[in-house]
Amino acid sequence: MNTDMLLKSKIVAAFAKLGCEIDPADVVIERSKDPIHGDYSTNAAMKFCRLAKKAPRDVAAFLAENISSDEIEKIEIAGPGFVNFFMNKGALQNVLGRIFSDPDNYGRNPSKGIKINVEYVSANPTGDLHLGHTRCAAVGDAIAALYDWAGYDVTREYYVNDCGNQIEHLGHSIRGRYHELFGEPLELDDDDYHGEDLIGIARQIKEKFGDKYLIDNEESHDFFIRFGIDAELAKINKDLADFRVKFDKYTYESDIRKGGRIEKTIEELRDHTYVSEGATYLRTTDYLDDKDRPIVKSNGQYTYFMPDICYHYDKMSRGFDKLVDILGADHHGYINRMKSALMMKGYAEDTLDAEFVQVVRVFRDGVEVKMSKRTGKAIAHRDLVEDVGVDAVRYMFVERSQSSHLDFNYNLAMEQSSSNPVYYAQYAHARCCSILSLAQDIAPDMTGALLKEEAETAILKHLADFPSMIDSAAKERAPYKAVAYIHRLAELIHGFYSACRIIDRENIPLTSSRLTLIKACEIVMRNALGIIGVSAPEKM
């Protein structure tokens, strides 16, 4: 049990003696900023004093008298009712045993028995990924990893919008490029796709099938659409795989539309619909929406909202307890209408949650860059990743809250110095590996019994916080908290290296303890970087 869980369990048990039942998740444990105030503190006495029907200081005194553990050296009351915990050195050193018992999984929380579906990116298969998709990929993948490490059963999903007008335009655009390769004039509508990447797809068709599809009929119409979708999706999947993003499940809109599923769903929702001017509306205002939404147009075609409803019902039918959609910032109005549709089927309001990812701007030499030098067009996902590398993009794209606009500093991302945050973190890991390599002949002291310096104690506390950080960051869907943890660990490693002589061959016992601490840092840094999809190099 980590320190955070230990203290929470003791506080919950003490409140139970007062006749108060509280949820451990509602108990806040904070690291004390000043050692004079102990190692950890809680505001539980003030937070739950009304429940206990006592003054905060009286509740704090009760907690201090009724909490005991071999790992707690002493407890003090401060201010209006803060409870400060001073941990004994042995308790802090115990974290080393937990780390080395299962290094690759240190930080993982026990299974919560909750199934979560995280859907992200879901770019239309009509062209290259843009930087909005890049940030959604980095954020969504980090959130899914945090959920996984926090003990949730996670499915990473991509929804392929392979129906609708944009797909018709894709097929027509490829058809035009295909005919052009046979010397015919290029015929593209204003709403078609004019990107030169479609020329490559048309060439593939010509090389493989010759002039087979020059005759315009239903077969060629469907062929151009299907071939285009598959080609674009293959390109997207390769770009995402190169970005270390992989999905467990792909769901196609065309499959959602099969077997009369939409018609059956509309019938099931009949009591929640009405017809106005020939269009069918869903009464989403009966729940959370600001206006009712059309699901069938007056011409009989479905709005995009209707298959989306069926898709979310499909996800819930697969046994998920919670759905999380990672969406662009322009989708704010979408979530309440979808929540409303889910509530119509009896699902709770919080069944569906969403994270709205703000836009990205790229700056180079202090000037915003909107065009790629290579293509002369808007910077695509592939451009940025190829230029600055996967690690820099993944780290810096989740460094701030996804709800904040992101100004990506191209120069900083390329800089190999402590000013570059990802370089700073990776260098800390490489430094640990280098130290361990230099002292391979010295057996580590797994107890860390001689670790008593302030720099050493600070690291032990931070390593002990790793599992609780993961749990907190997962619940808040806050990858930036993992990045903050990584940066602080890097600071502590570099500070330890400067403050203490780690390898001292005239003091092997102390060296053994310090090497053990360095190895623990290396393990936790590697695990933490892995959660956000960043590599942990051994040399730099």
PyMOL commands that set and color helices and strands:
alter all, ss='L'
color gray80, all
select helices_A, chain A and resi 3-17+24-26+35-37+44-47+49-52+56-66+89-101+103-105+131-149+165-181+197-209+218-242+253-256+258-268+270-272+284-286+305-317+329-344+349-351+381-388+390-397+410-414+421-438+454-464+466-475+479-499+508-531
alter helices_A, ss='H'
color red, helices_A
select strands_A, chain A and resi 29-31+40-42+72-78+82-87+115-119+153-160+249-252+273-276+279-282+293-296+322-328+352-357+360-364+367-369+406-409
alter strands_A, ss='S'
color yellow, strands_A
deselect
rebuild
show_as cartoon
